[in-house]
Structures are given as structure tokens and as C-alpha cells.
């Protein structure tokens, strides 16, 4: 068993954290995140990147040669249960293709996983970064 030393008060857990997504083409990424998904860039200037707003903070998109190499979920957007179907419909109408994969439990119906009271859908940005919407 690993025993961690006591942490000082001014440690990383006291600071905000944001997801960071690598992309190969920032203009193409902006078209997807702003045009397809409807995000708004924050006012702060980020060298060679774009910071987007979300309800609880935001996320950074920046160019990198390592874009799309993470095959796990990079960002999960928590959506109220009564808004989930509308969000999935909006993604589909914007041309976003939902992904399915093997899961230990739950049932896929038309690209949406239901497991107990949780419903979720996964999709990728143009570089293959995996995003998810799920009921909160």
C-alpha cells in the first residue's frame, strides 16, 4: 500500500482544474467546438489555443502533434435527465456520429447507453478526442 505524505494547504487540490484537448488544426477545432457544438470562446487570450466556457468552468483546446492519441473519454458533459434527449438530438442534427463499444453492463439503443438510471452517449471531435454527454 502506498502511504502519501501529509499535504500542505497550498497544494494543487486548492486550485481550479480544466480539461485540455490537443488538436492538429486549431481552425478546424474551432469550427467543431463553436459551430457544431455551440461553445463560446472565453475572452482570455491563450497563446496558440482557445479556452471555452462551460457551466462550471471550461476547457482548453490547443494544437499538438499528440492530438487524438487518448482513446479514453477526455471530457464528460453532465446533462440533466430531462434535457438529455434534446442534447443528443442536437448533436445528431449537427452531424455528430455517436460511438458504441463493449461495456460490462447496460444496453445500447440507437447509440445511447442506458445502465440503471444513467444514460450516456459518446462521440469524437475531428481529431478523435472522445467526448461524452451523460445524465447527471
N, C-alpha and C positions, 0 to 999 in steps of 0.2 A: 504494500500500500504506500502511496506517495503522501508524504506529510509536507504541506506547504507552510512556509514561514508566515508569521503574522504580517499583515499588510499595513502599511502606513495609510493615514487618512487621505493623502493626496495621490491616490492610485488611479489607474485607468477606469475603474468602475464608477468613479465620481464624475466622469465626463460623458457627453453625448457620443454616440457611435452612429455611423451611417454605412449602408451598403455601398460598395464600389464595384462598378461593372466595366470591364475592359471591352473595347470595341476596335475594329480595324479601321472604320471610316466614320469620323465624327458627324459629318453631314448626313450620311445615311442613318446613323443612330438618332440624330435629332429628328429626322423625318418620321422615324418609327415612334419614338417616345413622345414627341409633340403632336405629330399629325395623326398617327394611328391610335396611340393610347391616350392622347389628350393631356399630357403633363405640361406644366408651365415651368420654364427655367426660372430659378431664383435670380435676384438682382446681383448677388455677389459675383465678382469676376473670379474665375478659376482658370489659372494658366492651362491651356490645352485641354479643357474639359468643360462639362456643363453640370451644374448642380440643380436637381429638380426638387420641387416641393411635393410633400405628401402630408397627410393629416397629422402625422406625429414627427415630422422632420423632413427627410428627403433622402436622396441617393445621388451619387456622383457617377457620371459616365465619362470615360477618358480613353484616348487612343493608346493601344498597346499591342505589341506583337504576340502577346499571350491571350488575346481575345478568344472567347468561346471555348477555352480548354477545360473549364469546370463543367462537368456533366450533372452536377447536383443542383438543387434549387438555389438560386442566388438571391432572389427576393420573393417574399410571400406577402401578398396584399390581403389584409383581413377585411372581409366584407360582411356586413350584417346579412343574416339569413334571408330577410325579405327583399334584399337588393341583389342577391347572388345571381338569379336568373337573368335580370336585366344587364348585369355586368358581363356575363357570358355571352348574351345575345349581342351586346355592343362590340365585344371582341370579334365575334364571328362576322358581324356586318362590316367590320373594318378589315376583313380578310385574314384575321389571325387564325391559324390552324391549331387546334388543341392536340395535345400528345397523350398517349396512354402508355402504360408499362406494367410489368408484373408487380403486383402488390400482395402482401401476406394476407390482407383481409379487405373486404369491401367489394363493391360491384361497380363496374364501368357501364354507364349508359350514355351513349352519344357524346363521348369524350369527357364526361363528368364522373368523378369517383364519389360514391356515397359509402360512408362507413359510419354506422350509428347515426348520430345527428350531424356529423361533419360532411360537407360537400366541398369538392375541390376540383379545379381544372388547371392544367399545366400547359404552357406554350413557350416558345423561344423567340428571342429577338433576332434580327438579321445575322448576328454573329454566333448564334447558338447559346447565348446565355439563357438559362432556364428560369422562367418566371411562373408564379402561381397565384391564383386567387382562391381563397377558401373562406368558408363561413366562420365567423368569429363567435 
